[in-house]
Amino acid sequence: MELEEGEVPVSPSGQYLNSAALSFTVLAVLEFEVPVDDLNITQLVQDMFISSNPRFSAIMTGEKNEVKRWKQVQVQVEHHVKTPKFPQGKSPEFYDKCLEEYISDLAIDPLPQTRPLWEVHVIKYETSNAAATLILKLHHALGDGYTLIGLLISTFQRADNPSLPLTFPSLRSSSKSYGNSSSIFRVVPRVLRGIINTVMDFGTSILKKEDDRTPIRSANERLEIAPRNTTTITFSLDTIKQIKSSLSVTINDVIMGIVLYGSRMYMEEESFESRNANSSALVVFNTRNIGRYKSVNEMVKPNAKKLWGNQFTLSHLPIPKLSDAGDSSNPLTFIRKVHKTMERKKSSSAVYLTASLIESVRKIRGAEVAAKLIRNTLKNSSIALSNLIGPVEQMALQNHPVKGFFFTVAGVPVSTGVAIVSYNGKLRVAITSEKGYIDADKFKSCILKAFDMICKTTIGV
């Protein structure tokens, strides 16, 4: 392949994430405590995008069967910054609906391929959650959630003390102590167990049967462009940690258990037969071997090039059936079943084999075939589930404190998407659901009911 001046090859993941079969977009929604009329958006664009990485000043070129390239272009900021106009003088509840419709339209409106693949949307109307809202729309080919947090680290400051860096919990789970781990009587069984789990999980991944049609999975073949409802739920991180300690599980186990238990309850309420339906969530795993987030400056250093971009893989998590999880009034059996499955997957290398398989398909058959493989894997699932660890402290942008933060991923061919992020002592769950098929308010109510039941059963509140 001959490259023209100013061109670089697109990464393998970038090629199949921006293809005829797949086109994912990340919507990061930042809710501000104060109005943003005096926010310097031009400076934000310069700091967050143009100065951070050449990809934000490039377009993707190349025919369908060619290796795509990033080609540098002149960025016209006015084409990337949008400030929508809503009716004036309305209530925050009115603007809640306006914002929800705006996000729904934004999710299905493709980014033009003739300019760099990002936009900034400034909503200057007061909603129930914020005095103003900023939406960052980034094509997934530019990078994943890890990259997004790196951009925030590099652009936002701590609200309480701008001179100090934002801090984050460790990205690695604390390892379990096995005593004398060098003992052959301990090592061999763990290795054998890991091999067996890897074979089983990898086989399940590549031979995954299509989930049953249920109230959370429709027959729509073009779900990536289907209109969506977006609702969010905010949980106290301290409460989640109390549940975690009570059940001796992880925070991820707790929140995934809540979401999946609530999903199963919604299915049962909508259709009793679906309580025994075969359903699964496709969980996104970060494959970076790191212990913390890094700033953009750190990610683009010559010895750290692999940190930028997309480094994730997918794994199926069966949604336990209420009939298998014991009495539906006691969700603990259900939660522990989720925990057990996740623990087994931690001793498996199937997620890395799956990533290697996708890359092998790309090399042999091309990016479009690899993209179709990923799309079919997603399409056969009921829920797409991803999560991020956000800052411990409150963020601020140009002295404008950020009250709340959540994200969604658009363009995923599933009826139900769930994205989870921690921020400033809160856990925010964003739910995107197929409009006209899933009752978004009822689905949210079922997840809240699952949370309440788990709280009462574990910590008595």
C-alpha positions in Angstrom: 0.0 0.0 0.0 1.4 3.4 -1.0 0.7 6.2 1.4 0.4 9.8 0.3 1.9 12.6 2.4 0.0 13.1 5.6 -1.6 9.6 5.6 -1.2 6.8 8.1 -2.9 3.4 8.1 -6.0 3.0 10.3 -5.6 0.5 13.1 -7.2 -3.0 12.6 -9.9 -2.3 15.1 -10.5 1.2 13.6 -11.1 -0.4 10.2 -13.9 -2.8 11.3 -15.5 -0.3 13.7 -16.1 2.1 10.8 -17.2 -0.3 8.1 -20.3 -1.1 6.1 -21.3 -3.7 8.7 -20.4 -1.7 11.9 -20.3 2.0 12.9 -20.2 2.6 16.6 -20.4 6.1 18.2 -19.7 7.1 21.8 -21.9 9.7 23.3 -20.4 11.2 26.5 -22.9 13.4 28.3 -21.6 15.9 30.9 -24.1 17.7 33.1 -23.0 21.0 34.5 -24.0 22.7 37.8 -23.8 26.2 36.3 -24.7 27.7 32.9 -22.1 27.4 30.2 -22.7 30.6 28.3 -19.2 31.8 28.9 -17.5 28.4 28.2 -14.8 28.8 25.6 -15.7 26.0 23.3 -13.0 26.8 20.8 -10.4 26.3 23.5 -12.1 23.1 24.6 -12.0 21.7 21.0 -8.3 22.7 20.7 -7.3 21.1 24.0 -9.4 18.0 23.9 -9.2 17.1 20.2 -7.0 19.0 17.8 -3.9 19.1 20.1 -4.3 15.7 21.6 -4.0 13.3 18.6 -3.7 13.6 14.8 -6.8 11.4 14.4 -9.0 14.2 15.5 -7.7 16.3 12.5 -8.0 13.5 9.9 -10.7 11.8 7.8 -10.7 8.1 7.0 -10.1 7.3 3.3 -10.0 4.1 1.3 -12.3 1.9 -0.8 -14.3 -0.9 0.7 -11.7 -3.6 0.2 -8.7 -1.4 0.8 -6.7 -0.8 4.0 -8.1 2.5 5.2 -5.9 5.5 6.0 -6.1 8.5 8.2 -5.6 11.6 6.0 -4.9 15.0 7.6 -7.3 17.8 6.8 -8.0 21.3 7.9 -10.5 21.3 10.8 -13.4 23.7 10.5 -14.5 24.0 14.1 -17.9 25.5 13.2 -18.8 22.3 11.5 -18.1 20.3 14.6 -19.8 22.4 17.3 -23.6 22.3 17.5 -25.9 24.5 19.7 -29.5 23.3 19.3 -32.4 25.7 19.8 -35.4 24.6 21.8 -38.6 26.6 22.7 -37.8 29.3 25.2 -39.2 29.8 28.7 -40.2 26.2 29.4 -39.8 24.0 32.5 -36.8 21.8 33.3 -39.1 18.8 32.8 -39.9 20.0 29.3 -36.2 20.3 28.5 -35.7 16.8 29.9 -37.9 15.5 27.0 -36.1 17.8 24.5 -32.7 16.5 25.6 -33.9 12.8 25.5 -35.2 13.3 21.9 -32.0 15.1 20.9 -29.8 12.3 22.2 -32.1 9.7 20.4 -31.7 11.6 17.1 -28.0 12.1 17.7 -27.5 8.3 18.2 -28.9 7.4 14.8 -27.5 10.4 12.8 -24.2 9.2 11.3 -21.1 11.3 11.5 -20.1 12.6 8.1 -17.1 10.8 6.7 -16.0 13.9 4.8 -14.7 15.5 8.0 -13.0 14.4 11.3 -15.2 12.0 13.2 -16.3 14.0 16.3 -18.7 16.7 17.4 -19.4 18.8 20.4 -23.1 19.6 21.2 -23.8 22.4 23.7 -27.3 22.4 25.3 -27.8 25.6 27.2 -31.2 24.8 28.7 -31.8 23.8 32.4 -33.0 20.3 32.8 -33.9 18.4 36.0 -30.3 17.2 36.3 -28.3 20.1 35.1 -28.0 23.8 34.5 -26.5 23.0 31.1 -25.3 19.9 29.2 -22.4 19.1 27.0 -22.4 16.1 24.7 -19.2 14.7 23.1 -19.9 12.6 20.1 -16.9 10.5 19.1 -16.7 7.8 16.5 -15.4 4.5 18.1 -12.7 4.2 15.5 -11.0 7.1 17.2 -10.7 5.1 20.5 -12.5 3.3 23.2 -13.7 4.2 26.7 -10.1 4.2 28.1 -9.3 6.8 25.4 -12.3 8.9 26.4 -11.3 9.0 30.0 -7.8 9.9 29.0 -9.2 12.9 27.1 -11.1 14.0 30.2 -8.0 13.6 32.4 -6.1 15.9 30.0 -8.8 18.6 29.6 -10.8 18.7 32.9 -9.5 19.7 36.3 -10.5 18.9 39.9 -13.3 21.2 41.0 -12.0 21.4 44.6 -8.4 22.1 43.6 -7.4 22.6 39.9 -3.8 22.2 40.8 -4.2 18.6 41.8 -4.8 15.8 39.3 -8.0 13.8 39.1 -7.7 10.4 40.8 -9.2 7.0 40.0 -9.7 3.7 41.7 -7.3 1.0 40.5 -8.4 -0.6 37.2 -7.3 -4.1 38.4 -9.2 -6.2 40.8 -7.2 -7.2 43.9 -5.8 -10.6 43.4 -6.8 -13.4 45.8 -4.2 -14.9 48.1 -3.6 -18.6 47.6 -1.0 -19.0 50.3 2.0 -20.8 48.9 1.1 -20.2 45.2 4.3 -21.9 44.0 3.1 -25.3 45.3 2.5 -27.7 42.5 -0.7 -28.9 44.3 -2.1 -25.4 43.9 -0.7 -24.3 40.6 -1.6 -27.4 38.5 -5.4 -27.5 39.4 -5.6 -23.7 38.6 -3.9 -24.2 35.3 -6.0 -27.1 34.3 -9.2 -25.3 35.4 -8.1 -22.2 33.4 -7.6 -24.4 30.2 -11.0 -26.1 30.6 -12.7 -22.7 31.2 -10.9 -21.2 28.2 -12.0 -24.0 25.9 -15.6 -23.9 27.1 -15.9 -20.1 26.9 -14.2 -19.8 23.5 -16.4 -22.6 22.1 -19.5 -20.9 23.5 -18.3 -17.5 22.0 -17.7 -18.7 18.4 -20.6 -21.2 18.4 -23.1 -18.9 20.3 -26.6 -19.6 19.3 -29.0 -16.8 18.7 -30.9 -15.7 21.9 -34.6 -16.2 22.0 -37.0 -13.4 21.0 -38.2 -11.8 24.2 -39.5 -8.4 25.5 -35.8 -7.2 25.6 -34.9 -8.6 22.2 -36.9 -7.8 19.1 -36.8 -9.3 15.5 -35.7 -6.0 14.0 -32.8 -6.7 11.7 -31.6 -3.1 11.6 -31.4 -2.3 15.3 -28.3 -0.1 14.8 -30.5 2.6 13.2 -33.6 2.0 15.2 -34.8 5.0 17.3 -33.9 4.8 21.0 -35.0 5.9 24.4 -32.3 6.8 26.8 -32.9 6.8 30.6 -30.4 6.8 33.5 -30.4 5.6 37.0 -28.0 6.9 39.7 -26.9 4.7 42.6 -24.8 5.6 45.6 -21.4 4.0 45.3 -21.2 3.6 49.0 -24.4 1.5 49.0 -23.1 -0.6 46.2 -19.9 -1.1 48.2 -21.9 -2.2 51.2 -23.7 -4.8 49.1 -20.4 -5.9 47.7 -19.0 -6.5 51.2 -22.1 -8.3 52.4 -22.0 -10.7 49.5 -18.2 -11.0 49.2 -18.3 -10.2 45.5 -17.0 -7.3 43.3 -18.7 -4.0 42.5 -19.0 -5.1 38.9 -20.8 -8.3 40.1 -23.2 -6.3 42.1 -24.2 -3.8 39.4 -24.3 -6.4 36.6 -26.4 -8.6 38.9 -28.8 -5.7 39.6 -29.2 -5.0 35.8 -29.6 -8.6 34.8 -32.0 -9.4 37.6 -34.1 -6.4 36.8 -34.0 -7.3 33.1 -35.3 -10.8 33.8 -38.1 -9.4 36.0 -39.1 -7.0 33.2 -39.2 -10.0 30.8 -41.4 -11.9 33.1 -43.8 -9.0 33.7 -44.1 -8.5 30.0 -44.4 -12.1 29.0 -44.4 -14.9 31.7 -43.1 -17.4 29.2 -39.9 -15.4 28.8 -38.8 -16.3 32.4 -37.3 -19.4 30.9 -36.0 -17.8 27.7 -32.4 -18.3 26.7 -30.9 -14.8 26.9 -27.4 -13.3 27.3 -25.6 -10.1 27.8 -22.5 -9.4 25.7 -20.0 -7.8 28.1 -17.1 -5.6 26.9 -13.7 -6.2 28.5 -10.7 -3.9 28.3 -7.6 -6.0 27.3 -4.9 -3.5 28.4 -2.6 -4.8 31.0 -2.5 -1.6 33.1 -3.3 -0.5 36.6 -4.4 3.1 36.0 -5.6 5.5 33.4 -3.1 7.7 31.6 -3.3 11.2 30.1 -3.3 11.8 26.4 0.4 12.9 26.6 1.3 9.5 28.2 -0.8 7.5 25.7 0.9 8.9 22.7 4.5 8.5 23.8 6.6 6.3 21.4 6.9 3.5 24.0 3.1 3.6 24.8 1.5 3.7 21.4 -0.6 0.6 22.1 -2.4 2.5 24.9 -4.3 4.6 22.4 -7.2 3.4 20.3 -9.4 0.3 20.8 -8.3 -2.5 23.0 -11.3 -4.5 24.0 -12.9 -7.8 23.4 -16.4 -9.3 24.0 -17.7 -12.2 26.2 -21.1 -13.6 26.7 -22.7 -13.7 30.1 -25.9 -15.8 30.3 -28.7 -14.1 32.0 -29.8 -16.5 34.8 -33.4 -17.7 34.7 -35.5 -16.9 37.7 -36.5 -20.6 37.8 -32.7 -21.5 38.1 -31.9 -18.8 40.6 -34.2 -19.9 43.4 -37.1 -17.9 44.8 -37.5 -14.7 42.8 -38.2 -12.9 46.1 -34.7 -13.6 47.2 -32.2 -12.4 44.5 -29.1 -13.5 46.3 -29.0 -16.8 44.5 -29.3 -15.0 41.3 -26.5 -12.5 42.1 -24.1 -15.3 43.3 -24.8 -17.1 40.0 -23.6 -14.0 38.1 -20.6 -13.8 40.4 -19.7 -17.4 39.9 -19.9 -17.0 36.1 -17.7 -13.9 36.2 -15.1 -15.6 38.5 -15.0 -18.6 36.1 -14.4 -16.2 33.2 -11.5 -14.5 35.1 -9.6 -17.8 35.0 -10.3 -18.1 31.3 -8.3 -16.7 28.4 -11.2 -16.9 26.0 -11.6 -13.2 25.6 -8.0 -12.9 24.3 -8.6 -15.9 22.0 -11.7 -14.2 20.7 -9.8 -11.0 20.0 -7.1 -13.1 18.2 -9.8 -14.8 16.1 -11.2 -11.5 15.0 -7.8 -10.2 14.1 -7.0 -13.4 12.1 -10.3 -13.1 10.2 -9.3 -9.5 9.4 -5.9 -10.5 8.1 -7.2 -13.4 6.0 -10.6 -12.2 4.8 -10.5 -8.4 5.4 -11.9 -5.9 7.8 -15.5 -6.1 6.4 -15.7 -9.8 7.1 -14.3 -9.3 10.6 -16.9 -6.5 11.2 -19.7 -8.9 10.1 -18.4 -11.5 12.6 -18.6 -8.9 15.4 -22.0 -7.7 14.3 -23.5 -11.2 14.2 -22.1 -11.9 17.7 -23.8 -8.7 19.0 -27.0 -9.3 17.1 -27.4 -12.8 18.6 -27.3 -11.3 22.1 -30.1 -9.6 24.1 -28.1 -6.9 26.0 -24.8 -5.1 25.3 -23.2 -4.1 28.6 -20.1 -1.9 29.1 -18.6 0.0 32.0 -16.0 2.6 32.9 -14.3 3.7 36.0 -14.6 7.5 36.3 -12.9 10.1 38.6 -13.2 9.9 42.3 -13.4 13.7 42.6 -15.8 16.2 40.9 -14.5 17.4 37.6 -14.6 21.0 36.3 -14.1 22.5 32.8 -12.9 26.1 32.8 -14.2 26.5 36.4 -17.6 25.0 35.4 -18.3 22.1 37.8 -19.6 18.9 36.3 -22.5 17.6 38.4 -23.0 14.3 36.5 -21.6 12.2 33.8 -22.8 9.2 31.7 -22.1 7.7 28.3 -23.8 5.5 25.8 -22.7 3.6 22.7 -24.8 4.1 19.5 -24.9 1.9 16.5 -24.9 -1.4 18.4 -27.3 -4.0 16.9 -29.2 -4.9 20.1 -32.5 -3.9 21.5 -31.1 -3.1 24.9 -27.8 -1.4 25.8 -26.5 -0.6 29.3 -23.5 1.6 30.0 -22.2 2.1 33.5 -19.7 4.7 34.9 -18.6 5.7 38.4 -18.1 9.3 39.1 -17.7 11.4 42.3 -19.2 8.8 44.7 -22.1 7.8 42.3 -22.7 5.0 39.9 -24.6 6.1 36.8 -26.4 3.5 34.7 -27.5 4.6 31.2 -30.1 2.4 29.5 -30.8 2.7 25.8 -33.8 0.7 24.6 -35.5 0.2 21.3 -38.3 2.9 21.0 -41.7 1.4 20.5 -40.7 -2.1 21.5 -39.4 -1.7 25.1 -41.3 0.2 27.8 -38.3 2.3 29.0 -40.0 3.6 32.2 -41.1 0.1 33.1 -37.6 -1.4 32.4 -36.1 1.3 34.6 -38.6 0.6 37.3 -37.7 -3.1 37.3 -34.0 -2.4 37.7 -34.8 -0.1 40.6 -37.0 -2.8 42.1 -34.1 -5.3 41.8 -31.8 -2.8 43.5 -34.3 -2.3 46.4 -34.8 -6.1 46.8 -31.0 -6.6 46.9 -30.5 -3.8 49.4 -33.2 -5.1 51.8 -31.9 -8.7 51.6 -28.3 -7.8 52.1 -28.0 -4.6 54.2 -31.5 -4.2 55.4 -32.4 -0.8 53.8 
